[in-house]
Amino acid sequence: MKKLNIIVILLLIFTGCNFFEKENKTVNNIQQNDNKTAYVRINGKTLYTDDFFKFAGVVLKEMNENDLKNEEVKKYLVKNFIEHNLLLQEAQRRNIKVDEKKINAVTESFLSESGTQDLKVYSGSYDTDAKALAEMLREKFMVETLISDIINANIDIKEEDIKKEYNELYSKKEPIQKAHLFQIFTTDKQVAEKAMAELKRGLAFNEVASRYSEGPEKEDGGDLGFIIDTDYPEIFGEAFKLKAGKISNIVKSEYGYHIFLVKEYSKPKKVNYDDVKIQIHFSLYNREQDEKIEELINELYKHADIEYLTDINFSNISTSNTSGNNR
């Protein structure tokens, strides 16, 4: 079970399946409805291959041919499709209601001229009609309400939990030192030597960097800002050996040739509890939320009757036109 952020993203972008389609004929033991192929039956409700491709349309559009042939990717999308529908069914079972005025208001904003681009991002199509969009929103709000009612309402992050996390993350660690670092980087040794020669003649580091560096920071005269060496490749550890105001020799790495200037070091500062209290609260909240959602999904799986009626086939999908335009 992927975490809440995965569920929410999928809900926001792909939701659009209809549980209440009626089967009206059978062909080769596979149920059909208006020439649609039945894909899976979950607790007696039949979902069609069209429902899956509407759900996963935006993701599929971004895939290359190798992704489309990857069975693990396919399993991941199917898993999220099933889990979304299990959550939706549970919301329906609990008779969760949503605010229709809110749905209408959001639908109207999406269908307005200014909301067209948002609609494309949300549904994968510019031409999603009001009815289909309203149903997508209704499902989204139902699942969000389900999570809020049975999960979020039971999460209680206490002050002592926050302090314990702070002690583990910050109070026992040495304060981190940052360096205001400038860099000239090139893949050409002769260019590096030319840059060094100009620096030795007294030219300003930022001028030389703007002229010779290949890195994106050349636009800022080689200025990388204040950095922590562990956030960068190992070679940057050489820069932290310099005294403030000093320029390094040419340093060779697997990437090319570097010349470093440390303008100044920040004074190591211990992280204050009040500065990170809210951040830690959110982290603990999200962690507990993820765990509870996983527990809920596992419980729904345990009691679910899931019958696959056919297989999902990605072989006919074109990476150039895959989208939610089946809506």
C-alpha positions in Angstrom: 0.0 0.0 0.0 1.5 3.3 -1.1 1.4 6.2 1.4 -1.3 8.8 1.6 0.4 11.2 -0.7 0.3 8.6 -3.5 -3.4 8.0 -2.8 -4.2 11.7 -2.8 -2.3 12.3 -6.0 -4.0 9.5 -7.8 -7.4 10.6 -6.5 -6.7 14.2 -7.6 -5.6 13.2 -11.1 -7.1 10.0 -12.2 -10.4 9.3 -10.4 -13.2 8.8 -12.7 -14.5 5.3 -12.5 -18.2 4.4 -12.1 -19.2 1.5 -9.9 -22.8 1.5 -11.0 -22.5 0.3 -14.6 -25.0 -2.5 -15.3 -23.8 -5.6 -17.2 -26.1 -6.4 -20.1 -24.5 -9.1 -22.1 -21.7 -11.8 -21.9 -19.3 -12.5 -24.7 -16.8 -15.4 -24.3 -17.5 -15.5 -20.6 -16.3 -11.9 -20.3 -19.1 -9.5 -19.4 -19.6 -6.6 -21.8 -21.5 -3.3 -21.4 -21.8 -1.1 -24.4 -18.8 -2.9 -26.0 -16.7 -2.3 -22.9 -14.6 -5.2 -21.5 -15.2 -6.1 -17.8 -11.8 -6.0 -16.1 -12.4 -6.8 -12.4 -15.2 -7.4 -10.0 -14.8 -6.0 -6.5 -17.3 -7.1 -3.9 -19.9 -7.6 -6.7 -19.2 -4.4 -8.5 -17.9 -4.7 -12.0 -15.2 -2.3 -13.3 -14.2 -2.2 -16.9 -10.9 -1.8 -18.7 -12.0 1.7 -19.6 -12.3 2.6 -15.9 -8.7 1.6 -15.4 -7.4 3.6 -18.3 -9.4 6.6 -17.2 -7.8 6.2 -13.7 -4.3 5.8 -15.0 -4.5 7.9 -18.1 -2.3 10.8 -17.1 0.5 8.6 -15.8 0.3 6.4 -18.8 0.7 9.4 -21.1 4.0 10.3 -19.4 5.4 6.8 -19.8 7.9 5.7 -22.5 7.8 2.4 -24.3 10.0 0.7 -21.7 7.8 1.7 -18.9 4.7 0.4 -20.7 6.4 -3.0 -21.1 7.5 -3.1 -17.4 5.3 -5.5 -15.5 6.2 -3.9 -12.1 4.9 -0.6 -13.3 1.7 -2.3 -14.4 1.3 -4.1 -11.1 1.8 -0.7 -9.3 -0.9 1.0 -11.3 -3.3 -1.9 -10.9 -2.6 -2.0 -7.1 -3.4 1.7 -6.8 -6.6 1.3 -8.9 -7.8 -1.6 -6.7 -7.0 0.3 -3.5 -8.7 3.4 -4.6 -11.8 1.5 -5.4 -11.7 -0.4 -2.1 -11.6 3.0 -0.3 -14.4 4.3 -2.4 -16.6 1.3 -1.7 -15.9 1.7 2.0 -17.0 5.3 1.8 -20.2 4.3 0.0 -20.8 1.5 2.6 -20.6 4.1 5.3 -23.0 6.3 3.4 -20.6 9.2 3.4 -22.1 12.3 1.9 -20.4 15.2 0.2 -21.3 18.8 -0.2 -22.9 19.0 -3.6 -22.6 22.8 -3.6 -18.8 22.5 -3.2 -18.7 20.0 -6.1 -20.7 22.4 -8.3 -18.5 25.3 -7.4 -15.2 23.4 -8.1 -16.7 22.0 -11.3 -17.6 25.5 -12.5 -14.2 26.9 -11.7 -12.5 24.1 -13.7 -14.8 24.6 -16.7 -14.2 28.3 -16.7 -11.8 29.8 -19.2 -9.2 30.5 -16.5 -9.5 27.0 -15.1 -8.9 25.2 -18.4 -5.3 24.3 -17.7 -6.0 23.1 -14.2 -8.7 20.8 -15.8 -6.1 19.4 -18.1 -3.8 18.6 -15.1 -6.7 17.2 -13.0 -8.4 15.0 -15.5 -5.9 14.5 -18.3 -8.3 16.1 -20.8 -9.5 19.5 -21.8 -12.8 18.1 -23.0 -14.0 16.4 -19.8 -17.7 17.3 -19.4 -19.3 18.7 -16.3 -21.1 15.4 -15.4 -17.9 13.4 -15.6 -15.9 16.0 -13.7 -18.5 16.3 -11.0 -18.4 12.5 -10.5 -14.6 12.6 -10.2 -14.8 15.3 -7.5 -17.6 13.4 -5.7 -15.4 10.3 -5.4 -12.4 12.3 -4.4 -14.3 14.1 -1.6 -15.9 10.8 -0.4 -12.5 9.2 0.1 -11.0 12.3 1.7 -14.0 12.4 4.1 -13.5 8.6 4.8 -9.9 9.2 5.7 -10.7 12.2 7.8 -13.5 10.5 9.7 -11.8 7.2 10.6 -8.1 8.1 10.5 -7.3 11.8 10.9 -9.8 12.2 13.7 -7.9 9.6 15.7 -4.4 11.0 15.3 -3.2 12.8 18.4 0.4 14.0 18.3 1.5 14.9 21.9 4.1 17.4 22.9 6.3 14.7 24.5 6.3 12.8 21.1 7.6 15.9 19.4 10.3 16.5 22.0 11.4 12.9 21.7 11.7 13.2 18.0 13.6 16.4 18.3 16.1 14.9 20.7 16.7 12.0 18.4 17.1 14.2 15.3 18.8 17.3 16.5 19.8 17.7 20.1 22.3 14.9 20.1 24.0 15.9 16.8 26.8 18.3 16.3 25.8 21.6 14.8 26.2 21.6 11.0 28.7 24.0 9.4 27.9 25.7 6.1 30.3 27.3 3.7 29.5 30.1 1.2 31.1 28.5 -1.7 32.1 29.6 -5.2 33.1 27.2 -7.9 34.7 27.1 -11.4 34.0 23.8 -13.0 35.1 22.5 -16.4 35.6 19.2 -18.1 38.7 20.6 -20.0 42.0 20.6 -18.1 43.4 23.3 -20.3 40.5 25.6 -19.6 40.9 25.0 -15.8 44.6 25.9 -16.1 43.7 29.1 -18.0 41.1 30.0 -15.4 43.7 29.4 -12.6 46.3 31.6 -14.4 43.8 34.5 -14.5 43.0 34.1 -10.8 46.7 34.2 -10.0 47.0 37.4 -12.0 44.4 38.9 -9.6 41.2 38.7 -11.6 38.0 38.5 -9.6 36.8 34.9 -9.0 33.2 35.7 -10.2 34.5 37.2 -13.5 36.7 34.2 -14.2 33.8 31.8 -13.3 31.4 33.6 -15.6 33.9 33.3 -18.4 35.1 29.7 -18.0 32.8 27.6 -15.8 30.5 25.1 -17.3 28.2 24.7 -14.4 24.8 26.5 -14.1 26.2 28.6 -11.3 28.4 30.4 -13.9 25.5 32.8 -14.4 26.0 33.9 -10.8 29.8 34.1 -11.0 30.2 30.6 -9.7 28.2 31.3 -6.5 26.7 28.2 -5.0 25.5 30.0 -1.9 25.8 28.5 1.6 26.1 24.7 1.3 26.6 21.6 3.4 29.4 19.4 2.0 27.4 16.2 2.6 24.7 17.5 0.2 27.2 17.5 -2.6 29.5 15.0 -4.2 32.5 13.9 -2.1 34.9 16.1 -4.0 33.3 19.2 -2.3 34.8 18.1 0.9 38.1 19.5 -0.4 36.5 23.0 -0.4 35.7 22.7 3.3 39.4 22.2 4.0 40.1 25.8 2.8 40.3 28.8 5.1 37.8 31.5 4.5 38.8 33.7 1.6 41.2 31.2 0.1 41.1 29.7 -3.4 41.9 26.0 -3.9 44.3 24.5 -6.5 42.7 22.7 -9.4 41.0 19.7 -8.0 40.3 16.7 -10.3 37.2 14.5 -9.8 35.3 11.9 -11.8 33.2 14.8 -13.2 36.0 17.1 -14.4 38.1 19.9 -12.9 37.1 22.2 -10.0 38.5 25.4 -8.5 36.9 26.4 -5.2 36.7 29.6 -3.3 35.2 29.7 0.3 34.0 33.2 0.9 33.0 32.6 4.5 31.8 29.9 6.9 28.6 30.2 8.9 28.9 29.8 12.6 27.7 26.3 13.6 24.3 26.7 15.2 22.3 24.2 17.1 18.8 23.7 15.8 16.3 25.3 18.1 13.3 23.3 19.2 10.8 26.1 18.6 12.2 26.5 15.0 11.4 22.9 14.0 8.5 22.0 16.3 5.8 22.5 13.6 7.9 20.6 11.1 8.3 17.7 13.4 4.6 17.7 14.2 3.7 17.4 10.5 6.3 14.7 10.0 4.9 12.6 12.9 1.3 13.3 11.8 2.0 12.1 8.3 3.9 9.0 9.5 1.0 8.0 11.7 -1.5 8.8 9.0 0.4 6.6 6.5 0.4 3.7 9.0 -3.3 4.0 9.7 -4.2 4.1 6.0 -2.1 1.0 5.4 -3.9 -0.7 8.2 -7.3 0.3 6.7 -6.3 -0.9 3.2 -5.0 -4.2 4.6 -8.3 -4.7 6.5 -10.3 -3.9 3.3 -8.2 -6.4 1.3 -8.8 -9.1 4.0 -12.6 -8.9 3.6 -12.7 -8.1 -0.1 -13.9 -10.4 -2.9 -11.8 -9.5 -5.9 -12.2 -11.4 -9.1 -10.1 -10.5 -12.2 -12.1 -11.1 -15.4 -9.5 -10.3 -17.9 -6.0 -8.8 -18.1 -4.9 -5.2 -18.7 -3.0 -4.8 -22.0 -0.6 -1.9 -22.5 0.7 -3.2 -25.8 -1.7 -1.0 -27.9 -1.1 2.2 -26.0 0.7 4.9 -27.8 2.9 7.1 -25.7 2.0 10.1 -27.9 -1.7 10.0 -27.3 -2.3 8.1 -24.1 -4.5 10.2 -21.8 -7.8 10.4 -20.1 -9.4 11.3 -23.4 -11.7 8.3 -23.2 -13.9 10.2 -20.9 
